[in-house]
Amino acid sequence: MLGLILFNLFISDLKDGTECTLSKFADTKLRGVIDRPDGYTAIQKDLHKLEKWEMGKLIKFNEGKCQVLHLGEEYPFDPLLIESKTPATVVLMLSSPEAEVLAKACDALYKFASKGDENKVTLLGLGALEHLHKLISHGDPIVRRNAIMVFGIMASNHDVKKLLRELDVTNPLISQLAPEGDVVIHEFATLCLAHMAVEYTTKVKIFEQGGLEPLIRLLGSPDPDVQKNSLECIYLLVQELSDLHVETLAVLGNCLGDVHTLQLIQQTGGLKKLLSLLGVSTVPNIQKNAAKAITKAAYDSEIRKILNEEEVEKCLLNLLETVNDEVKIAASQAISAMCENVKSKRELGLQGIPQLIQLLSSDNEEVKEAAVTALASLTAASYSNASAVIEAEGIEPLVHTLSAQRDRAIASAVTVLTNLATQESFRISIQSQGIMSALAEPLHSSNSQVQSKAAFAVAAFGCDAVARTELRNAGGLGPLVELLHSKNDEVRRNACWAVMVCASDELTAVELCSLGALDILEEINLSTKRKNRFSEAALEKLLDNNLSQKYSRLGYLSSSNIITNGFYDCGQMKPGVKFLSLEELSMQELTDRRAIIFINAKPQEDLAGEKAHDSPPASKIGSKEKARKGKGKKEEEKAKEVQEEINLENAVWLPPSDFILMDYIKDASKTILPLTTTREQVVALAQFVADRMGGSIERDKLHDFSWELHISEIEFELKCNIVPIGKIKKGTFYHRALLFKVIADRIGIGCTLVRGKYNRAWNEVKLVDDSPKRAGLLLPPQEYIVDLMFEPGFLIKQGSAKADRYKCI
């Protein structure tokens, strides 16, 4: 019972698409009315469909049991079942006008020819090929299919191939290779063409009649026999060296793009033949198209492995030596693609790098681009190849390539130099060639890839102070800051990275801030979409190396923020107001606004050296040295005279020197540093600062301490809003806290500087309390606020009520 059910399921689609009535059970019956001529056609079409169905299901109808049942009064002719046992009779049947007879005859001849080469010769002698030639274009698909099957099986015979060439069957066969055609026709048509393609004239005809393209398309056929026959035919087309290879190699890249197909080509020796063409051919088009085919194929890892096994690297290196620019370009591109294979990368680097370096001097911009792109691939994560670039003296031409006309060439050149910079010795060599000056131009580029690579290179080379100075002098900081505005995530990220690296020294950090880098970075960090891992670090680095602006913006300096010469306190920065440089502030007219407190304790010899570097008159240096010899009021008067002379006579503004602060630091070093504990040093320094700033003040009389008038008198005396901190003799909270921080940083006492409201400021220190009697127990440090106003030297525990009263009014 189960067998019957399964059989019925198996034949359930038997009647799909039939026009006549079809009955199925133990026997299958096809019924149709033939009362007019088209009745014959309907039944015949259904018979053809049944024949296709049996081929698809891989079963056979029992022709011995087939009968024709005639119902009706008139029937023109009783069907005649023809049975022949000789091939001659079947060949005669090829002249029949009936499609059914032709189909059966062709099928019989196919079976006969499949049995051996002698049968093929027999059919050749009976003239079967001439009749079959007419049938390969027959209107009936079954007749056409069966005729082509006979051709495919017979074409292996030498004499048959000779006659097929005389009959010129190539064009009719090529016309049957349409993608929507019958798979069986594809199989035997390609088989016939493959047998015939061993002869040169047939190859020419296949090319001239456009046979290569459909053969290439059939490589994607689902039928493995079609793929095999098409591949064999294509392989045979390149067996002879001729101009035909130009077109062959141009389309052969389609074959190489598939791993399975390439493996077949390798197994049949076709890949070795293709590569041999590169070794012996001198035709540029052949060389170019072969290299392009390799480039297209090499993007697959398995294919790269196969190409490496066939030693494709030797062929590509030979192509770099040709005189044709198009061949050099194609070879360089193929080298880039093959670099994804580690073995190929190593082999290509040993011999190819010197040749590629030479191509950087080419007048052809496209050649230069292809060569430097190959170098970028070769030097990526490869120390040996990077060393080869150095040995080939490639740094100078690479730096020159940064001014190339093509954006990709510039981006690739930057990439190569950045790859080399991973080795410190290589980085130093590159810096000696003026890399930072050369990067200024790519930073101005409108191409996002060039912008990204250039910013990344600045980050790679900017770790050296000399390199940062070079970039600053070349005007490269401006375009770098502009890249922070980029909408491209990679460009913006690399620009933040470069800013973070360049902000490592104060001069560069100050200029970056003046160009607006701080404002842009703050804006970026407020956006969750634009913020990146370098933007926050860049902002922090800029502030840490521009303490004047950090203190103005944040009101806080940590113990690791060491105040250096040039620092100034201009008060809390208001939102939306530009932070002015000290030089810009010095040009403002004298006002009643808050004075700018300035720190400049340069030693005398350093100050003289700096002035000499800025080219002031020699007399000014001498006068300043004389002024330094005095003390007290006399010293202040001489310093004032020198400063006035400088401000009046020099076009370049120079910050005033604070000789009194120098003495403060010297005296503090002598008296405070010898103390044994940090606590003692902090207390002593607090008392030292308070003594120089007006002494202790009773809390109830703080409002009577007229420090504002004193500061105004100093400003009027200097005719400037900038006041050196050493000139202040009556200072309040923020003056004393700043002086404490300055001296503490110089003598090695760690402390913070915190700005409060209403002119309050204070210093925080961490001290370890005295250990209890139990030896070996180390207590954690405690935070204290240093009293500089009411009880100088008293340490107020952080968080206490007294600490809060000190910080607030």
C-alpha positions in Angstrom: 0.0 0.0 0.0 2.8 2.4 0.9 4.5 1.7 -2.4 1.4 2.8 -4.4 1.0 5.9 -2.3 4.6 6.9 -2.9 4.3 6.1 -6.6 1.2 8.3 -6.9 3.1 11.1 -5.2 6.0 10.6 -7.5 3.9 11.0 -10.7 1.6 13.7 -9.2 3.0 16.4 -11.5 2.7 14.3 -14.7 -0.2 16.2 -16.1 1.2 19.7 -15.3 1.0 21.9 -18.5 -0.7 19.3 -20.7 -3.5 20.5 -23.0 -5.2 17.2 -23.6 -6.9 15.0 -21.0 -4.4 12.8 -19.0 -5.5 9.8 -16.9 -3.1 8.2 -14.4 -3.2 4.9 -12.6 -1.6 1.6 -13.5 -1.5 2.8 -17.2 -1.3 6.4 -18.3 -3.8 7.6 -21.1 -3.5 10.8 -23.1 -6.8 11.7 -24.9 -7.4 14.4 -27.5 -9.9 15.2 -30.2 -8.5 15.3 -33.7 -11.3 16.9 -35.6 -9.1 19.5 -37.3 -5.4 19.9 -38.2 -4.3 21.6 -35.0 -5.6 18.6 -33.0 -2.5 16.7 -34.1 -0.3 19.6 -32.8 -1.9 19.6 -29.3 -1.4 15.9 -28.8 2.2 16.1 -30.2 3.1 18.9 -27.8 1.8 17.0 -24.8 3.9 14.0 -25.9 7.0 16.2 -26.0 6.1 17.4 -22.5 5.8 13.8 -21.2 9.2 13.0 -22.8 10.7 15.9 -20.9 9.1 14.8 -17.7 10.6 11.3 -18.0 14.0 12.8 -18.6 13.7 15.0 -15.5 12.5 12.1 -13.3 15.2 9.8 -14.7 12.6 7.1 -15.6 11.5 5.6 -18.9 8.0 5.0 -20.3 7.5 1.4 -21.6 7.4 2.1 -25.3 6.6 -1.6 -26.0 3.3 -1.2 -24.3 2.5 2.1 -26.0 -0.5 2.0 -28.4 -2.7 4.5 -30.2 -6.4 4.0 -29.7 -8.5 5.5 -32.5 -12.1 6.5 -31.7 -14.3 7.8 -34.5 -15.6 7.0 -37.9 -12.7 8.5 -40.0 -9.0 8.1 -39.5 -6.7 9.1 -42.4 -3.9 6.7 -41.6 -3.1 4.1 -39.1 0.1 4.9 -37.2 3.0 2.9 -38.3 5.6 1.9 -35.7 9.0 1.8 -37.5 11.7 -0.4 -36.1 15.2 -0.4 -37.7 18.3 -2.4 -36.9 20.7 -0.7 -39.3 22.3 2.8 -38.9 21.8 3.4 -42.6 18.1 3.3 -42.2 18.2 5.6 -39.2 20.3 8.1 -41.2 17.6 8.0 -44.0 15.0 8.9 -41.3 16.9 12.2 -40.7 15.3 13.4 -43.9 11.8 12.9 -42.5 9.5 16.0 -42.3 8.0 14.7 -39.0 9.6 16.0 -35.8 8.9 12.9 -33.8 10.7 10.7 -36.3 13.7 13.1 -36.4 13.9 13.2 -32.6 13.8 9.4 -32.3 16.4 9.0 -35.1 18.8 11.5 -33.5 18.3 9.7 -30.2 19.2 6.4 -31.8 22.3 7.8 -33.5 23.5 9.3 -30.2 23.2 5.9 -28.5 25.0 4.2 -31.5 27.8 6.8 -31.5 28.4 6.5 -27.8 29.4 2.9 -28.1 32.7 3.5 -29.7 34.9 5.4 -32.2 34.2 2.8 -35.0 30.5 3.7 -34.9 31.4 7.4 -35.3 33.4 6.6 -38.4 30.4 4.5 -39.7 28.0 7.4 -39.3 30.5 9.7 -40.9 30.7 7.5 -43.9 26.8 7.3 -44.1 26.7 11.1 -44.4 24.9 11.6 -41.0 26.8 14.8 -40.2 25.4 16.7 -43.2 21.8 15.9 -42.2 22.5 16.6 -38.5 24.0 20.0 -39.4 20.6 21.1 -40.7 18.9 19.9 -37.6 20.9 21.8 -34.9 18.8 24.9 -35.9 15.5 22.9 -36.1 12.4 24.6 -34.7 11.5 21.6 -32.5 13.6 21.8 -29.2 13.7 18.0 -28.9 15.1 17.5 -32.4 17.6 20.4 -31.9 18.7 19.0 -28.5 19.2 15.4 -29.8 21.1 16.6 -32.9 23.5 18.6 -30.8 24.0 15.6 -28.5 25.1 13.6 -31.5 27.6 16.3 -32.5 29.0 16.5 -29.0 29.6 12.8 -28.7 31.0 12.5 -32.3 33.4 15.5 -32.2 36.1 13.6 -30.3 36.9 11.8 -33.6 39.6 13.5 -35.7 37.9 13.0 -39.1 34.6 14.2 -37.7 36.2 17.4 -36.4 37.7 18.0 -39.8 34.2 17.7 -41.5 32.6 19.8 -38.8 35.1 22.6 -39.6 34.2 22.3 -43.2 30.5 22.5 -42.3 31.3 25.6 -40.2 29.2 24.5 -37.2 30.8 26.9 -34.7 28.4 29.8 -35.2 25.2 27.6 -34.9 26.6 26.0 -31.8 27.6 29.4 -30.2 24.0 30.6 -30.9 22.8 27.7 -28.7 24.7 29.0 -25.6 22.2 31.6 -24.5 21.8 31.6 -20.6 18.1 30.7 -20.8 18.8 27.7 -23.1 18.5 24.0 -22.3 21.2 22.7 -20.0 21.6 19.5 -22.1 22.2 21.6 -25.2 24.7 23.7 -23.2 26.6 20.6 -22.2 27.0 19.0 -25.6 27.4 22.3 -27.5 30.4 23.2 -25.2 31.7 19.7 -25.5 31.7 19.9 -29.3 33.4 23.3 -29.2 36.0 22.1 -26.7 36.9 19.2 -29.0 37.2 21.5 -32.0 39.1 24.3 -30.2 42.4 22.3 -30.3 42.8 23.6 -33.9 43.9 27.1 -34.5 41.4 28.1 -37.2 38.5 27.1 -35.0 39.9 29.2 -32.2 39.9 32.2 -34.6 36.3 31.5 -35.6 35.2 31.2 -32.0 36.7 34.6 -31.2 35.4 36.3 -34.4 31.9 34.9 -33.8 31.8 36.1 -30.2 32.0 32.7 -28.5 34.2 33.7 -25.6 31.7 35.7 -23.7 28.9 33.1 -23.6 31.6 30.5 -22.6 32.6 32.7 -19.7 29.0 33.1 -18.6 28.4 29.4 -18.6 31.1 29.0 -16.0 28.4 30.0 -13.6 26.1 27.2 -14.8 24.6 25.0 -12.1 25.5 21.9 -14.2 29.1 20.7 -13.4 29.5 19.2 -16.9 28.7 22.6 -18.5 31.3 24.3 -16.3 33.9 21.7 -17.1 33.4 21.8 -20.9 33.3 25.6 -20.9 36.5 25.8 -18.9 38.2 23.3 -21.1 37.3 25.3 -24.2 38.5 28.6 -22.6 41.8 26.9 -21.6 42.3 25.6 -25.2 41.7 29.1 -26.6 44.9 30.4 -24.9 47.2 27.5 -26.0 48.8 29.5 -28.9 50.5 32.8 -28.5 48.7 35.4 -30.7 46.8 38.6 -30.5 43.8 36.5 -29.4 45.3 36.5 -25.9 44.5 40.2 -25.4 40.7 39.5 -25.4 41.1 36.1 -23.7 43.0 37.5 -20.8 40.6 40.5 -20.5 37.7 38.1 -19.8 39.7 35.3 -18.1 39.6 37.4 -14.9 36.0 36.4 -14.5 37.1 32.7 -14.3 39.8 33.5 -11.7 37.3 35.1 -9.4 35.8 31.8 -8.4 37.9 29.4 -6.2 36.4 26.2 -7.7 37.0 27.4 -11.2 40.5 28.5 -10.5 41.3 25.1 -9.0 40.0 23.5 -12.2 42.3 25.8 -14.2 45.2 24.9 -12.0 44.5 21.2 -12.2 44.4 21.3 -16.0 47.6 23.4 -16.2 45.7 26.4 -17.4 47.0 28.7 -14.6 50.6 27.8 -15.3 50.0 28.5 -19.0 48.5 31.9 -18.1 51.5 32.9 -16.0 53.9 31.6 -18.7 52.3 34.2 -21.0 53.6 36.9 -18.8 57.1 35.5 -18.9 57.4 35.2 -22.7 55.0 37.8 -24.1 56.2 41.3 -25.0 52.8 42.5 -26.1 51.7 45.2 -23.5 48.0 44.4 -23.8 48.6 40.8 -23.0 50.8 41.7 -20.0 48.3 44.3 -18.8 45.3 42.1 -19.0 47.0 39.2 -17.4 48.0 41.4 -14.5 44.5 42.7 -14.2 43.1 39.2 -14.2 45.4 38.4 -11.3 44.4 41.5 -9.4 40.7 40.6 -9.7 41.3 37.1 -8.5 43.6 37.9 -5.6 40.9 39.4 -3.4 40.0 35.9 -2.3 42.3 34.3 0.3 42.2 30.8 -1.2 42.9 32.2 -4.7 45.9 34.1 -3.4 47.2 30.9 -1.9 46.9 29.1 -5.3 48.6 32.0 -7.1 51.4 32.0 -4.6 51.9 28.2 -5.2 52.3 29.0 -8.9 54.9 31.7 -8.1 52.9 34.6 -9.5 55.3 37.0 -7.7 58.1 36.4 -10.2 55.8 37.4 -13.1 54.6 40.6 -11.4 58.2 41.7 -10.5 59.2 41.2 -14.2 56.3 43.4 -15.3 57.6 46.3 -13.2 60.7 46.4 -15.5 58.7 47.0 -18.7 58.7 50.3 -20.4 54.9 50.5 -20.8 53.2 52.6 -18.1 49.9 50.7 -18.2 51.7 47.5 -17.6 53.5 49.0 -14.6 50.2 50.2 -13.2 48.5 46.9 -13.6 51.5 45.0 -12.0 51.6 47.4 -9.1 47.9 46.9 -8.5 48.3 43.2 -8.6 51.2 43.4 -6.0 48.9 45.4 -3.7 46.3 42.7 -3.9 48.7 39.8 -3.4 50.2 41.5 -0.2 47.3 40.0 1.7 49.1 36.7 1.5 52.0 36.7 4.0 54.3 34.6 1.8 53.7 36.8 -1.2 54.2 39.9 0.8 57.6 38.8 2.0 58.7 37.6 -1.5 57.5 40.8 -3.2 59.1 43.0 -0.7 62.6 41.6 -1.1 62.9 42.5 -4.7 60.0 44.7 -5.5 60.5 47.6 -3.1 63.5 49.1 -4.9 61.7 49.0 -8.2 58.6 50.6 -6.7 60.7 53.3 -5.1 62.1 54.1 -8.6 58.6 54.4 -10.0 57.9 57.3 -7.5 60.0 59.5 -9.7 57.8 58.8 -12.7 56.3 61.7 -14.6 53.1 59.7 -14.9 50.9 60.5 -11.9 48.9 57.3 -12.3 52.1 55.2 -12.2 53.3 57.1 -9.1 49.9 56.4 -7.4 49.9 52.7 -8.2 53.5 52.3 -7.0 53.0 54.1 -3.7 49.8 52.2 -3.0 51.7 49.0 -3.4 54.4 50.2 -1.0 51.6 51.0 1.5 50.4 47.4 1.3 54.0 46.0 1.5 55.1 48.0 4.6 51.9 47.4 6.6 53.0 45.5 9.8 56.3 44.4 8.1 59.6 45.4 9.7 61.6 43.7 6.9 59.8 45.6 4.1 60.0 48.8 6.1 63.8 48.3 6.4 63.9 47.6 2.6 62.3 51.1 2.0 65.0 52.7 4.2 67.8 50.8 2.4 66.4 51.8 -1.0 66.6 55.5 0.1 62.9 55.8 -0.2 62.2 58.4 2.4 63.0 61.5 0.3 60.8 60.4 -2.8 58.0 59.5 -0.4 58.1 62.9 1.2 58.1 64.5 -2.2 55.0 62.4 -3.1 53.1 64.3 -0.4 52.8 67.1 -3.0 51.5 64.8 -5.8 48.4 65.7 -7.8 46.3 62.6 -7.1 44.7 62.3 -3.6 45.2 58.6 -3.4 48.9 58.9 -4.1 49.2 61.4 -1.2 47.2 59.3 1.2 49.3 56.2 0.3 52.5 58.1 0.7 51.4 59.3 4.2 50.5 55.7 5.0 53.9 54.4 4.1 55.7 57.0 6.1 53.4 56.3 9.1 54.1 52.5 8.7 57.8 53.3 8.9 57.4 55.5 12.0 56.6 52.5 14.2 60.4 52.1 14.4 62.1 55.0 16.3 65.2 55.0 14.2 63.1 55.2 11.0 61.0 57.9 12.5 64.0 60.0 13.3 65.3 59.6 9.7 62.0 60.7 8.3 61.8 63.7 10.6 65.2 64.8 9.3 63.6 65.0 5.8 61.1 67.7 7.0 58.0 65.4 7.2 56.1 67.8 9.5 56.5 70.7 7.1 55.4 68.5 4.2 52.3 67.4 6.1 51.0 70.9 6.3 49.7 70.8 2.7 47.9 67.4 3.0 46.2 68.8 6.1 44.6 71.5 3.9 43.2 68.8 1.5 39.5 68.6 0.9 39.7 64.8 0.5 38.6 63.0 3.7 41.0 60.1 3.2 44.0 62.4 2.8 42.8 64.4 5.8 42.5 61.3 8.0 45.9 59.9 7.0 47.6 63.2 7.4 46.2 63.7 10.9 47.2 60.2 11.8 50.7 60.9 10.6 50.9 64.1 12.8 50.0 61.9 15.7 52.7 59.4 14.8 55.5 62.0 14.3 54.3 64.7 16.8 55.7 62.8 19.8 59.0 64.7 19.3 59.3 68.3 20.4 61.4 69.3 17.4 58.7 67.9 15.1 56.0 69.8 16.9 57.9 73.0 16.5 58.4 72.3 12.8 54.7 71.8 12.3 53.9 75.0 14.3 56.3 77.0 12.2 55.0 75.5 9.0 51.4 76.7 9.8 50.1 73.2 10.2 48.2 73.7 13.5 45.5 75.8 11.9 44.3 73.2 9.4 44.7 70.5 12.0 42.3 72.4 14.3 39.9 72.8 11.4 39.7 69.1 11.0 38.1 68.9 14.4 35.0 70.3 12.7 34.9 67.4 10.2 31.7 65.4 9.9 33.8 62.3 9.0 34.2 60.2 12.2 37.6 58.9 11.2 39.0 62.3 10.3 37.7 63.9 13.5 39.0 61.0 15.6 42.5 61.2 14.1 42.5 65.0 14.4 41.7 64.7 18.1 44.5 62.2 18.4 47.0 64.5 16.7 45.9 67.5 18.9 46.4 65.4 22.0 49.9 64.5 20.9 50.8 68.0 19.8 49.6 69.5 23.1 52.4 67.8 24.9 54.4 71.1 25.2 53.2 74.4 26.4 54.0 76.5 23.3 52.1 74.3 21.0 49.2 73.8 23.5 48.9 77.6 23.8 48.8 78.1 20.1 46.2 75.3 19.7 44.1 77.0 22.3 44.4 80.3 20.5 43.2 78.7 17.3 40.0 77.6 19.1 40.9 73.9 19.7 39.6 74.0 23.3 36.1 75.3 22.3 35.8 72.8 19.5 36.8 69.9 21.8 34.4 71.0 24.5 31.6 71.1 21.9 32.6 67.6 20.6 32.6 66.1 24.1 29.1 67.4 24.7 27.8 65.3 21.8 27.4 61.6 22.3 27.6 61.0 18.6 30.7 63.1 17.9 32.7 62.3 21.0 35.5 59.8 20.7 38.1 58.2 22.9 40.7 60.9 21.9 38.6 64.0 22.2 38.4 63.9 26.0 42.1 63.1 26.3 43.0 65.9 23.9 41.0 68.4 25.9 42.6 67.3 29.1 46.1 67.5 27.6 45.5 71.0 26.2 44.5 72.3 29.5 47.3 70.5 31.4 49.8 72.3 29.1 48.0 75.6 29.2 47.5 76.1 32.9 46.6 79.7 32.6 43.5 78.8 30.5 42.8 75.7 32.6 42.7 77.7 35.8 40.6 80.4 34.2 38.1 77.8 32.8 38.0 75.2 35.6 39.3 77.2 38.7 41.4 74.2 39.7 45.0 73.1 39.3 46.1 69.7 40.6 49.3 68.9 42.4 50.7 67.5 39.1 49.9 70.8 37.3 53.3 72.6 37.9 53.0 76.4 37.4 55.8 77.5 35.1 57.1 80.9 33.9 54.5 82.7 31.8 51.5 81.6 33.8 48.9 84.3 34.5 45.7 84.6 36.4 43.1 86.7 34.7 40.2 85.6 36.8 37.2 83.3 36.1 36.5 83.0 32.3 33.0 83.9 31.3 31.1 81.7 28.8 31.4 82.9 25.2 34.3 85.2 26.0 37.6 84.7 24.1 40.6 83.8 26.3 43.2 86.4 25.5 46.9 85.8 25.4 49.2 87.7 27.8 50.5 89.8 24.9 46.9 90.7 23.9 46.2 91.7 27.4 49.3 93.8 27.6 48.0 95.9 24.7 44.8 96.9 26.5 44.6 100.3 28.1 44.8 100.6 31.8 41.4 99.9 33.4 39.8 99.5 36.8 39.1 95.9 36.1 40.7 93.0 38.0 44.5 93.0 37.6 46.2 90.1 35.7 48.6 88.4 38.1 51.7 87.3 36.2 54.4 84.7 37.1 57.9 85.0 35.6 60.8 83.8 37.7 63.3 83.0 35.0 66.9 82.9 36.1 69.0 85.8 34.9 71.0 83.9 32.3 67.9 82.2 30.8 66.2 85.6 30.5 69.2 87.1 28.7 69.4 84.0 26.4 65.7 84.3 25.6 66.0 88.0 24.8 69.1 87.3 22.6 67.0 84.8 20.7 64.2 87.3 20.2 66.8 89.8 19.0 66.4 92.8 21.3 69.1 95.5 21.4 72.2 94.4 23.3 71.9 97.5 25.6 68.7 96.1 27.0 70.4 93.0 28.2 73.1 94.9 29.8 70.8 97.3 31.6 68.7 94.3 32.9 71.8 92.7 34.3 72.7 95.9 36.1 69.2 96.2 37.4 69.4 92.6 38.9 72.3 93.7 41.1 70.2 96.0 43.3 67.9 95.0 46.1 64.7 96.2 47.6 63.3 99.5 46.3 66.3 100.2 44.2 66.0 96.9 42.4 62.3 97.5 41.7 63.0 100.9 40.3 65.7 99.6 37.9 63.5 96.7 36.8 60.7 99.2 36.1 63.0 101.3 34.0 64.3 98.3 32.0 60.7 97.1 31.4 59.6 100.5 30.2 62.5 100.7 27.8 61.6 97.3 26.3 57.9 98.1 26.0 58.6 101.3 24.2 61.5 100.4 21.9 60.8 96.8 20.9 58.1 95.9 18.4 57.9 92.3 19.8 56.3 92.4 23.3 58.3 90.7 26.0 56.8 89.7 29.3 58.2 91.5 32.4 60.6 89.7 34.6 59.8 89.3 38.3 63.1 89.5 40.1 61.4 89.7 43.5 59.8 86.4 42.9 63.2 85.0 42.0 64.4 86.1 45.4 61.3 84.6 47.1 62.1 81.2 45.5 65.7 81.4 46.4 65.0 82.4 50.0 62.3 79.7 50.4 64.7 77.0 49.1 67.3 78.0 51.6 65.1 78.2 54.7 62.3 75.6 54.0 63.9 72.8 52.0 66.2 71.8 54.9 63.1 71.1 57.1 62.8 67.3 57.7 59.0 66.7 57.3 56.5 67.9 54.6 54.2 69.1 57.4 56.9 71.4 58.7 57.7 72.6 55.1 54.0 73.4 54.4 53.7 75.4 57.7 56.9 77.3 57.1 55.9 78.1 53.5 52.5 79.4 54.6 54.1 81.7 57.1 56.7 82.8 54.5 53.9 83.7 51.9 51.8 85.5 54.5 54.8 87.6 55.6 55.4 88.8 52.0 51.7 89.5 51.4 50.8 91.7 54.4 51.0 89.2 57.3 48.1 87.7 59.2 44.8 89.4 59.3 42.1 89.2 62.0 38.9 87.7 60.6 36.8 90.6 61.9 39.1 93.2 60.3 39.3 91.5 56.9 37.1 94.3 55.3 39.7 96.9 56.5 42.5 95.1 54.6 42.8 97.5 51.6 44.4 95.2 49.1 42.4 96.6 46.2 43.9 100.1 46.5 47.4 98.6 46.7 46.9 96.6 43.5 45.5 99.7 41.7 48.6 101.7 42.7 50.8 99.0 41.2 48.8 99.0 38.0 49.1 102.8 37.8 52.8 102.7 38.5 53.4 100.1 35.8 50.8 101.7 33.5 49.6 98.2 32.7 46.9 95.7 33.9 49.6 93.0 34.2 51.1 92.8 37.7 54.0 90.6 38.6 53.1 88.7 41.7 56.4 89.7 43.4 55.3 93.4 43.5 52.2 92.6 45.6 52.8 93.4 49.3 49.2 93.3 50.4 47.6 90.3 48.9 44.3 88.6 49.7 43.2 84.9 49.4 43.8 84.4 45.7 47.1 86.3 45.6 48.5 84.3 48.6 47.2 80.9 47.3 48.8 81.5 43.9 52.2 82.5 45.4 52.0 79.5 47.7 51.4 77.2 44.7 54.2 78.8 42.7 56.9 78.4 45.4 55.6 74.9 46.5 56.0 73.7 42.9 59.5 75.0 42.7 60.7 73.4 45.9 58.8 70.1 45.5 55.8 70.4 47.8 52.7 68.9 46.3 49.6 71.1 46.6 46.5 72.1 44.6 45.2 75.5 43.8 41.4 76.0 44.0 39.4 79.1 43.1 36.3 80.0 45.1 33.8 82.8 44.9 34.3 86.4 45.9 38.1 86.5 45.5 38.6 83.4 47.6 41.2 80.8 46.7 43.0 78.1 48.8 45.6 75.4 48.7 45.0 71.7 49.5 47.8 69.4 50.7 47.9 65.8 51.6 49.8 64.9 54.7 50.3 61.7 56.7 49.5 62.1 60.3 51.9 60.9 63.0 51.8 57.1 63.3 50.4 55.6 66.5 52.7 53.8 69.0 52.3 50.5 67.2 55.3 50.4 64.9 54.9 49.5 61.2 51.3 50.9 60.9 51.1 53.4 58.0 48.0 55.6 58.0 46.5 57.0 54.8 47.2 60.6 54.0 44.7 63.3 55.1 43.7 66.4 53.1 44.2 69.8 54.7 43.5 73.4 53.7 46.4 75.7 54.3 45.5 78.9 56.2 47.4 81.8 54.6 45.2 84.6 56.0 44.1 84.3 59.6 46.5 81.9 61.2 49.2 81.4 58.6 50.5 77.9 58.7 47.5 76.4 60.4 46.3 73.2 58.7 42.5 72.9 58.5 41.1 69.5 58.0 39.2 69.2 54.7 35.5 68.9 55.2 35.4 70.5 58.6 33.2 73.5 59.5 36.3 75.6 59.9 37.5 74.7 56.4 34.1 75.7 55.0 34.3 79.1 56.7 37.8 79.6 55.3 36.5 78.9 51.7 33.4 81.0 52.0 32.4 84.5 53.2 
